[in-house]
Structure formats: C-alpha cells, structure tokens
Amino acid sequence: MYNISRMITGEQSDFISSLYNDYYAKIYKYTLYRVGDHSTAEDLVSEVFEKVLLKYYTYNPNKAKLSTWIFAIVNNTIINHHKKNQYCAQTVNLEMMDSRYRLDDTIIEQELKEHLLKSIMALDDRQRNVIALKFGANLTNREIAQIMDLTESNVGTILYRSLKRLKDILKQEV
C-alpha cells in the first residue's frame, strides 16, 4: 500500500521507485496491447512514469484507487500518442527468422505472442482497450469500468465480444 503522506512530505523518489516496481510490467503489457510495437510501448511507459512523478500530488485516494488513477494517465498518454501520430490500424512487423531456429521453443513462443499481438491490433480501439486493461494490466471489470466510464456489465459484454472476435480472427489466420 502506498502512504500518501510520504508523497506529500517529498519522499517522491521512494514513492516513484515502489510504484515503478509494482506497475511497470502491467503498464508495459497494457501499452504494448494498445500500440502493437515494443519500442513505442517502452517510450510511452517512460512518458507515463514522468507524468506520474510530475502529477503525484494530484492523486486523491477518495476519488479513485491508485491503479485507476495511474491507468487513466496511461490511457490518456496512449490516446495523445495516437492523435500525434495520426494513428491508423497499425500492423506488427514480424521479422523473418532463419529456418534453422524455427524449432527453438523460445522463438516459437515469441512468434505466437507476435501473432496474438497482431490479431489484437485488428480489434477496434474500444475492444483493444478492454483487452489491454483486463489482460495487460490485470485490472478487474470494476476498475476498467471506472477508467472507461462504463458499467461493469458493459465491460463484461465488451470483453466477451472482444474475445469472441479475437478467436474468430485467430481462426481465420490459421
């Protein structure tokens, strides 16, 4: 748990360090699901932590959980990135790999992840956002509902339809 008084007294270095350790992986996965590119995701995650550091004093635990506040920042950062770059359905570039390495389990696993990521990028923005929040950031439907200003029921429905659509996309590509 984060001690808000520590944040206010100026121990922001400890705060951001523990926040980084607890949230980096979730934010990175969520961002990767949304943008579909590893280096762009890394840049955006850095930008998010910079914003958190600069705006930590605005967090109000009476309004939302810390994770909700952070993922609102992440979501807005991604939206701004898409606006700046006039985002239009990107596809993930899959690198051609030497056939002698194709049987290596590590490479096969990476290819499967890239294939899944490419399929996720075929979903519309709202579907991709819900998938990213649920599986990339490991948030609950309630937390997703707060971030996206939806009802929990609506989040569940979007999630179900998104997964069904993703399954159909994956079947078509096999």
C-alpha positions as CSV (number, residue, x, y, z in Angstrom):
1,M,0.0,0.0,0.0
2,Y,1.2,3.5,-0.7
3,N,1.5,6.0,2.0
4,I,0.1,9.3,0.6
5,S,1.7,11.3,3.5
6,R,5.1,10.1,2.2
7,M,4.3,11.5,-1.2
8,I,3.3,14.9,0.3
9,T,6.4,15.2,2.5
10,G,8.6,15.0,-0.5
11,E,9.8,11.3,-0.5
12,Q,8.7,11.1,-4.1
13,S,11.8,9.2,-5.0
14,D,10.8,6.3,-2.8
15,F,7.3,6.6,-3.9
16,I,8.0,6.5,-7.7
17,S,10.5,3.7,-7.1
18,S,8.0,1.4,-5.4
19,L,5.3,2.5,-7.9
20,Y,7.7,1.6,-10.8
21,N,8.4,-1.8,-9.3
22,D,4.7,-2.6,-8.8
23,Y,3.3,-1.2,-12.0
24,Y,5.9,-1.3,-14.8
25,A,5.1,-4.7,-16.1
26,K,1.3,-4.1,-16.1
27,I,1.7,-0.7,-17.7
28,Y,4.1,-2.1,-20.3
29,K,1.8,-5.0,-21.3
30,Y,-1.2,-2.8,-21.4
31,T,0.6,-0.2,-23.6
32,L,2.0,-2.9,-25.9
33,Y,-1.5,-4.3,-26.4
34,R,-2.7,-0.8,-27.4
35,V,0.1,0.3,-29.7
36,G,1.5,-3.0,-31.0
37,D,5.2,-2.0,-31.1
38,H,7.8,-2.8,-28.4
39,S,9.9,0.4,-28.7
40,T,6.8,2.7,-28.8
41,A,5.5,0.9,-25.8
42,E,8.7,1.5,-23.9
43,D,8.8,5.2,-24.9
44,L,5.2,5.7,-23.7
45,V,5.7,3.9,-20.4
46,S,8.7,6.2,-19.7
47,E,6.4,9.1,-20.5
48,V,3.7,7.8,-18.2
49,F,6.2,7.5,-15.3
50,E,7.4,11.0,-15.9
51,K,3.8,12.3,-15.8
52,V,3.1,10.3,-12.6
53,L,6.2,11.9,-11.0
54,L,5.2,15.3,-12.0
55,K,1.5,14.9,-11.0
56,Y,1.7,12.6,-8.0
57,Y,0.4,15.4,-5.7
58,T,-2.9,15.5,-7.6
59,Y,-3.8,11.9,-6.7
60,N,-6.8,11.8,-4.4
61,P,-7.5,8.4,-2.8
62,N,-11.0,9.5,-2.0
63,K,-11.8,9.7,-5.7
64,A,-10.2,6.5,-7.1
65,K,-7.8,3.7,-6.4
66,L,-4.2,4.4,-7.3
67,S,-4.3,1.8,-10.1
68,T,-7.3,3.6,-11.6
69,W,-5.6,7.0,-11.4
70,I,-2.4,5.5,-13.0
71,F,-4.2,3.7,-15.8
72,A,-6.2,6.9,-16.6
73,I,-2.8,8.6,-17.1
74,V,-1.6,5.6,-19.3
75,N,-4.8,5.6,-21.3
76,N,-4.6,9.4,-21.9
77,T,-0.9,9.1,-22.9
78,I,-1.8,6.5,-25.5
79,I,-4.7,8.5,-26.9
80,N,-2.4,11.5,-27.2
81,H,0.3,9.4,-28.9
82,H,-2.3,8.2,-31.4
83,K,-3.5,11.7,-32.1
84,K,0.0,13.0,-32.6
85,N,0.9,10.2,-35.0
86,Q,-2.5,10.1,-36.7
87,Y,-2.9,6.5,-35.7
88,C,-4.5,4.2,-38.1
89,A,-4.7,0.5,-37.7
90,Q,-1.0,-0.5,-37.4
91,T,0.2,-3.9,-38.0
92,V,3.0,-5.5,-36.2
93,N,6.1,-6.2,-38.4
94,L,7.0,-9.8,-38.0
95,E,10.7,-10.4,-38.6
96,M,11.7,-13.1,-40.9
97,M,13.6,-15.8,-39.0
98,D,16.2,-18.2,-40.2
99,S,14.5,-21.6,-40.7
100,R,17.2,-23.4,-38.6
101,Y,15.9,-21.6,-35.5
102,R,12.1,-22.1,-36.1
103,L,12.0,-25.2,-33.9
104,D,13.5,-23.5,-30.9
105,D,10.8,-23.2,-28.2
106,T,11.7,-19.7,-27.4
107,I,11.4,-18.5,-30.9
108,I,8.1,-20.3,-31.4
109,E,6.7,-18.8,-28.2
110,Q,7.8,-15.3,-29.4
111,E,6.2,-15.9,-32.8
112,L,2.9,-16.9,-31.1
113,K,3.0,-13.8,-29.0
114,E,3.6,-11.6,-32.0
115,H,0.8,-13.4,-33.9
116,L,-1.5,-12.8,-31.0
117,L,-0.4,-9.1,-30.8
118,K,-1.0,-8.7,-34.5
119,S,-4.5,-10.2,-34.1
120,I,-5.3,-7.9,-31.1
121,M,-4.3,-4.9,-33.3
122,A,-7.1,-6.0,-35.7
123,L,-9.7,-5.2,-33.0
124,D,-11.3,-1.8,-32.8
125,D,-10.0,0.7,-30.2
126,R,-12.6,0.0,-27.5
127,Q,-12.2,-3.8,-27.8
128,R,-8.4,-3.5,-27.7
129,N,-8.5,-1.1,-24.8
130,V,-10.7,-3.5,-22.7
131,I,-8.5,-6.5,-23.6
132,A,-5.4,-4.5,-22.7
133,L,-6.8,-3.3,-19.4
134,K,-8.0,-6.8,-18.5
135,F,-5.1,-9.0,-19.6
136,G,-2.2,-6.5,-20.0
137,A,-2.8,-4.5,-16.8
138,N,-4.7,-7.3,-14.9
139,L,-7.5,-5.0,-13.8
140,T,-10.9,-6.0,-12.6
141,N,-14.0,-5.3,-14.6
142,R,-14.9,-2.7,-11.9
143,E,-11.6,-0.9,-12.3
144,I,-12.0,-1.0,-16.1
145,A,-15.5,0.4,-15.8
146,Q,-14.2,3.3,-13.8
147,I,-11.4,4.1,-16.2
148,M,-13.6,3.9,-19.3
149,D,-16.7,5.4,-17.7
150,L,-18.8,2.3,-18.4
151,T,-20.8,-0.1,-16.2
152,E,-19.3,-3.3,-15.1
153,S,-21.9,-5.2,-17.1
154,N,-21.0,-3.3,-20.2
155,V,-17.3,-4.1,-19.6
156,G,-18.2,-7.7,-19.3
157,T,-20.2,-7.7,-22.5
158,I,-17.4,-5.8,-24.4
159,L,-14.8,-8.3,-23.1
160,Y,-16.9,-11.3,-24.1
161,R,-17.5,-9.9,-27.6
162,S,-13.8,-8.8,-28.0
163,L,-12.6,-12.3,-27.0
164,K,-15.0,-13.9,-29.4
165,R,-13.9,-11.6,-32.2
166,L,-10.2,-12.3,-31.4
167,K,-10.9,-16.0,-31.5
168,D,-12.5,-15.6,-35.0
169,I,-9.6,-13.5,-36.2
170,L,-7.1,-16.2,-35.0
171,K,-9.1,-19.0,-36.6
172,Q,-9.1,-17.1,-40.0
173,E,-5.3,-16.7,-39.9
174,V,-4.6,-20.4,-39.2
